[in-house]
């Protein structure tokens, strides 16, 4: 396992399929359950505390793609627990707040997960320049379709 400082890339093992933030954000932008499952599998080989936030976001994203209300709710709750546990420990992480914003903006009202949209959006805008380049690119791409986070504000 290797983390290259400033690169924004996490690698499981050289030469194998590995987890990268670039691929992670591409999967988060899509609607492919198999790609989400692949990212979750790749995260198993990453030994960093950050992986819990990524797992949480992926599980909540997957909840919107699977069939069956119980399965949707179980996946969402599981992901919510992971992402929120990381944010409780480090609420100053703009990237993790961006993950939460992406989920909150698209979460159905029934799960009542929209309470931090305005605060997260403002935090991301204020800390955008501090994010790693790969995350800045993901935020910029997301802002083109977001109702709350606008490209002009970054």
N, C-alpha and C positions, 0 to 999 in steps of 0.2 A: 504494500500500500504506500502510496506516495502522494504528498500534497505539495504542489509547486507554489511557493509564495507569490502572490500577486497575479498568478495565472488564472485563478478562478476555476481551475480544473482539479478534480479529485480522480485519482487513478487507482483501480483495484490492483492490478498487476500488469506490468509492461507486457505487451504482445498479445494480451487477451482482450476480449470485449471489456470495456471499462466504463465506469460512470463518469460523465462529464456534465458540467452545468449547461453547456451549449445544447447537448442532446436532451437533457432534462427539460429545459425550457421549450424545446421544439415539441416534446411529448405533451407538456402541459398545455400548449397552444392547440393541440390536435384533439381528436376524438377517437383514438385507437386504443381499445382495452388491452390488446396484446402488447402494444408498445409500453403501456403503463406497467403491465406485469413484468416486462423485460427490465424496465428501470428499477422496479422493486427488487428484482432478483439481483441486479448489479449492485444495488445498495447494500445487500447482505455482505459483500466482500469489502466494503469500505469501513475502516475503523476510525471514524471521527464522530464526535458528538453531533455535528451538523446533520448527519444522515437522518436523524429522527424528524427534523422539520421537513425534509424532502419526502420521507415516507408518509408523513401525515398529509401533506399536500396531494401526493399521488393517490392515496387512499380516498380522500374526499373527492378528487377529480373522478376517480373510478366509480364512486357511488352514483354519479350522474349518468353513467353509461351502462350499468348493469340492469338486469330485469329483476323485478320483485321488490315490493316495498320494504320487506324485512331486511333483505340483503343490502338494499340501498342505505337504509338507516343504520344498520350494523357497521358497514364500511365507513360511513360518514362519521359516526361516533368514534370509531377506532382512530381514524385520521385526525379528527378534532382533538382528541385527547393527546395525541403525539405532538401536533403542532402547537397547541396551547401550552403544553408542559415546557417546551423549549422557549416560547415567548415569555412565560412567567419568569424564567431564569434570566433571560436577556431581551428585555423589551426595547433595547436600543439598537437591535439588529434590523437595519432597513430592508435587507433582503428577505428576512423571514416575515416582516410586516407586509412586504410585497406579495409573498406567497399567500398570506391570509387575505389580503385585499382581493386577489384574483378569485379565491374561493368565495369570499363573502359576496362579491358582486354578482356571482352566478348561482348562489345557493338559493334553493326554494324557501319561501317565507316560512313554511312549516317547521324548518329546523332552527329558526330564530338565531341565525348567525350573520347578523348584519350590523351589530352594535359598534364596531370599530372602523367602519368604512371611512368616515370623515377624518378621524385621527390618523389612521394608517396612510391615507392619501396625502395628507399634509406632511406627515413625517417623511414619506418617500420623496415628495417634492423638495423638502428642505435638505435632504441628505443624498439626493441623486448623484451628485458629483463625487461622493465618497464611495459609491458602489464600484465593484469590479467591472471592467469593460463588458464582459459577457453578460452581466446582470443588467447593466445600463442598456445594452441592446435589447434584452428581453423586455425591460420596462418600456422602452420606446416603441417596440412592436405592439405591446399590449395597449399602450395609451391610444393607439390609432382606432381601437374599437371600444375602448372603455367609456362608460358614461360618467365616471367620476375623475379619472386620471387623464388629463389632456396633455398632448405632446407639447403644446405651447407653454405649459406650466413647468416643464422640466429644464 
